[in-house]
Amino acid sequence: MNNNKLLIVANWKCNPATQKEAEHLFVSVKKEIKKIDEVETVICPPSIYLSLFKQKVIQLGAQNCFWEDKGAYTGEISSSMIKDFGCKYIIVGHSERRGYFNETDDEINKKIKSILKNRLKPIFCVGEKDRDSFDSEGKLINEMSFIVSEQIEKGLIGISQSKIQDIAIAYEPVWAIGTGVPCLPDDAMKAALLIKKTLTGLYSREIAERVKILYGGSVISQNAIDYIKEANMDGLLIGGASLNASEFVKIIKRVII
Ligand code: PEP
């Protein structure tokens, strides 16, 4: 495992519905984790709530960004604005953005470049859609290895090795996101090894070892530790369970035992 602190990232997605609920959730988490030093906790709320949460205990992240710093791009928020605000992380390439908003590998690559140019840290999500895929002859094919390595290779085009250690790669099998069907820790470990192998091919073994690899997909307090201890992950990306303050805090407390 990467030597640094565990990285636990909350992806609130388009939740909660009101500012009041968002404040309550944030304060409830902060109160419980302020003395925990073994974990770097990051909360990525909807951007409209970010300004409510400026403080020093919990790092803030955005869920998306635009690759140009400024200009006539209605509706977009740039990574330079996110940097200027004081965030440290930006989630990029989440499967919901790839799926619902047709985000392409090329756009993801531009976003990663702009995040790194602005000295922020991308949390780069990769993962296969289906758990089991079959070819035309009904033979099981390993979609994970093909999709994950392709997403990494395309997402990292033109990114120099001096920048790569600022990136965390989140393995998020799409079939496990929000479904209550988590990936087996053993399979998550295989994905992490594949990610390292892909990075070794693109850069070097030494560089690959410095990149944090996170797991995301139906993580709850009962299974969180398995991904850290059994799958040797450097952290977790948590959606649904991060909207429940006591469950999210429980996850953080369980992974440091
Ligand atoms: C996610 O959306 O990144 C995620 C991991 O969601 P969930 O934890 O709800 O599966």
Boltz pocket constraint, residues with backbone or C-beta under 6 A from the ligand:
constraints:
  - pocket:
      binder: B
      contacts: [[A, 11], [A, 172], [A, 176], [A, 177], [A, 178], [A, 179], [A, 216], [A, 217], [A, 218], [A, 219], [A, 237], [A, 238], [A, 239], [A, 240], [A, 241]]
      max_distance: 6.0
